[in-house]
Amino acid sequence: MSERLDPSSAIVVEAIDVHKSFGPLEVLKGINLSVRKGEVVCLLGPSGSGKSTFLRCINHLERMTRGRILVDGHLIGYHERGSTLHEMNGRELAVQRRDIGMVFQRFNLFAHQNVLTNISQAPILNRGQSKEAAFARAKELLKMVDLEGREQTYPSQLSGGQQQRVAIARALAMDPKLMLFDEPTSALDPELVGEVLGVMRKLAAGGMTMIVVTHEMAFARDVADRVVFMDQGVVVEEGPARDVIDNPQHDRTRAFLKRVH
Amino acid sequence: MSAHKIVPARHWGQRLVAVFLIATVIFGVYVVATSRHISWSTIPQYIFDETILDGIRLTILFTVLAMVISILAGAILATMRLATNPILSGFASLYIWFFRGTPLLVQIIFWFNIQLFVPTIDIGFLQVDTNVVVTAFVAALLALSLNEAAYMAEIIRGGLLAIDDGQHEAAKALGYTPTQAMIRIIFPQALRVIIPPIGNQTISMLKTTSLVSVVAAQDLLTRAQNIYARNFLIIELLIVASLWYLLMTTVASGLQYIIEQRVGRSSRQPLGAWGAILRVMRAEGTKG
């Protein structure tokens, strides 16, 4: 995949020295990461390593304790005034999040809305799209995730894999500059994992900038341009996907890969 | 052998109690119906009495207004209670503690006598005698609404807390503002949890309004009392009032059943008329 990536392309995400503590427990101990436009980065590591927490800092679902994250050059979650960072209000955060798509482990489709509304409501409300345009786009996206004709279906009538594909379509409907995936296949029955990964492969091939927290090594190896291996709140090792996965340099990476393979 | 007749176990104890109950009820009806101390003929005479009908209108008005005000106030209190600011949540807790912890009857009498320590209402350019503003009607409505708001706040808070955190997060991640998320995502789902207890509270409120008769607020019971104060047909007029209360609560229960059927349907079903109401509510919040 890395052939399609222009090394001079613009930086979309830049995380600098990101720290996060839950009370006395420090889960992120200074994470640095930059992601270029069109790049697919997989965050790997044992559970509790802080990779999901870090991902959630990128759209400020989680408030970091120190550091800064820029998406498309904009500081996420804060206004910088002199030497202090003032947290944004809910409205301002909402505006920033519209450019950052997110897919959750538990899908989180809106249970009271059908598939069409799930996908089209946000762009109608906040992208100024007409109903017709948003519905047409939703249909297109459903086709892309292989769920043509399921507009009127409610989430409870769908399998986990189908729900997750709708969730991906819903995030894409906002035309985000960046997609965050938080263990998108971890809650799925094994036979449903493939269909979701398939959609994600399609997205990656289409040039979407993606940060993926996953335990799917084969996916990371095939699709990611780069993998970042995290453990105990720090980046242990990072590099081109195949190099790190096939030939890990660090003991902790080796131990982890041995366990998941 | 296979043709044996099957006889289910007989519960003789229950049968005995049933016979006893039937006998008791028949005896009770006989005593009441044949009582020479109740003049049955006066009941039809008063059941559609203009005064009684006026009282019913007021009872329904009290119920509807008290429920509307308490739902609005309860929604505000519930939101405050869930706020991160300790003063806001503390105030809401204090309010709920106070209004649930003191008897409604005391609150009604209190509001009726408010002029004892607030003799005039003074808003700068305007000064009015408190008694002019806080009539028996206003005192009764205030007491019913403010008291009910405390219960409503807890019901609504429960409904909001019942919604999975993932729904909040998904709305945030999609760029919904907090108001949009509340109106479009959280509240419509919370409504399924909130509606049944609100129905119960409404039915209960129909009867609770009778308490305002202590300040002569002209509800159904006040009217019945006014009449029997003149003609001493106490039991007869209480029967008239009870028949009306029964009718009102029965109709309200029926409505509650219909609404719950609609709201309680699984989320996969389109909501029909109820969905239409929700859509209207959401459309109002479009600018949120």
Chai-1 contact restraints between the chains, C-beta under 6 A:
chainA,res_idxA,chainB,res_idxB,connection_type,confidence,min_distance_angstrom,max_distance_angstrom,comment,restraint_id
A,N59,B,A173,contact,1.0,0.0,6.0,A-B,restraint_1
A,L61,B,E169,contact,1.0,0.0,6.0,A-B,restraint_2
A,G90,B,P178,contact,1.0,0.0,6.0,A-B,restraint_3
A,R91,B,T177,contact,1.0,0.0,6.0,A-B,restraint_4
A,A94,B,G175,contact,1.0,0.0,6.0,A-B,restraint_5
A,A94,B,T177,contact,1.0,0.0,6.0,A-B,restraint_6
A,R97,B,A173,contact,1.0,0.0,6.0,A-B,restraint_7
A,R97,B,G175,contact,1.0,0.0,6.0,A-B,restraint_8
A,R98,B,G175,contact,1.0,0.0,6.0,A-B,restraint_9
A,M102,B,A173,contact,1.0,0.0,6.0,A-B,restraint_10
A,R106,B,G166,contact,1.0,0.0,6.0,A-B,restraint_11
A,N108,B,G166,contact,1.0,0.0,6.0,A-B,restraint_12
A,N108,B,A170,contact,1.0,0.0,6.0,A-B,restraint_13
A,F110,B,I185,contact,1.0,0.0,6.0,A-B,restraint_14
A,A111,B,S267,contact,1.0,0.0,6.0,A-B,restraint_15
A,H112,B,P188,contact,1.0,0.0,6.0,A-B,restraint_16
A,H112,B,Q189,contact,1.0,0.0,6.0,A-B,restraint_17
A,H112,B,S267,contact,1.0,0.0,6.0,A-B,restraint_18
A,A122,B,L174,contact,1.0,0.0,6.0,A-B,restraint_19
A,N126,B,G175,contact,1.0,0.0,6.0,A-B,restraint_20
A,Y154,B,S267,contact,1.0,0.0,6.0,A-B,restraint_21
A,Y154,B,R268,contact,1.0,0.0,6.0,A-B,restraint_22
A,S156,B,S267,contact,1.0,0.0,6.0,A-B,restraint_23
A,S156,B,R268,contact,1.0,0.0,6.0,A-B,restraint_24
A,Q157,B,R268,contact,1.0,0.0,6.0,A-B,restraint_25
